[in-house]
Amino acid sequence: MPGGTVSAIARYPVKSMQGESLQAVTLGFHGVPLDRGFAFVQDGVVSPFPWFTGRDCPRLLQCVPQVVPTGSYWPRVDVTVPGGAVLPVESAELAQLLELWSGKKVRLHSDYRGSQDVAYLSVISTATVRAIAAAAGVRPDHRRFRMNLVLDIGEMPFVEKGWVGRTIRVGAAMLAVHEQDQRCQMVTLDPETGESCPAVLKELGKLNGACAGAYCSVLVPGEVRLGDPVELPR
């Protein structure tokens, strides 16, 4: 199986808000540092999935977080909301705005390990993104799938399912691929506007059982840069 290159690196500082495009990242055992480091939780929801996401409030996807270095590992995060106001992620004003949009009571949660759904790191190929977009009639934007690493590895979509149980090298890091990513309603939401396109999930179900991309863990930490080589299983 031929290799490829790293096409995009993304970090999502606040779960379900817009992400940041990175030129380089040093992957650790917890994946991309500060990825999903902040998340909003629904008050009174006691379940394995208490998160307040774009499924509850599509306008979350119009919020743009910015990591502001503070000289220590834990940064300050400011969020630009629709209309242009900039609010600290921990501010009462931001929580009140989310509650106004959704009618749900929320509170902020933070975790240095991140608040990912399944695994600390996720990957998807550009071919998979293109195939889903073509089938659903939307633009091929990897941000719709909210993955950390986007890999350009040729024209065959959904090759990620063949990596499960194996390892891949990306830049200086070695990753273990655990399982395909079973997708949900989030992929139907436009990554900038939150507008819903149900055809995305419907067509993905036909193409690959509603799976797109894969969940990974980091076996060997290391730096990954745009354009770095990707070595795939043989």
C-alpha angles and dihedrals in degrees: 000000000000123000130233144185140272108266101179140002119203137185124191107202093183119037112251094006123106118289138230125247111226130199092206141357137187106229116216132184087279092053120234110012112250093007106151086352088149129041137164118237127204110243113240094018109124106181140106087268109045094148124132103224144164088279088066095038119012090191088074085079089062091059116097117203121201123199110223113196115233100184093262134077094264110067136196114257122204121191124211107209129197107290093038103270115143115217131179109250091237095049123121087226093063094047090049091051092052090049091050091052096046109025088232128118111237141178133194122257125190131189128172088216092054133242100259120159100233116348138009096248136037134191136190135175126239089234091058091050092049094048094052093045093050093049093048098039097240131122115274100251116157090203089075087071096044096218125160099223126033113195127200102212106148138284103302111103125216095021086139090082088066091060096061110123092016138088133248131191117225114182106312094336130091117213133196113215111217110174145336116274109252104212130220140188091299091081090060090064121091107243093231107030104027090230111156125238107178090187090077095067093036093054092042088056089056094044102045113353091274091298122129125169127348142264118240144178127215113251096173117023118224148135121289121193133182109275094023116145122261119211112201131198117282 
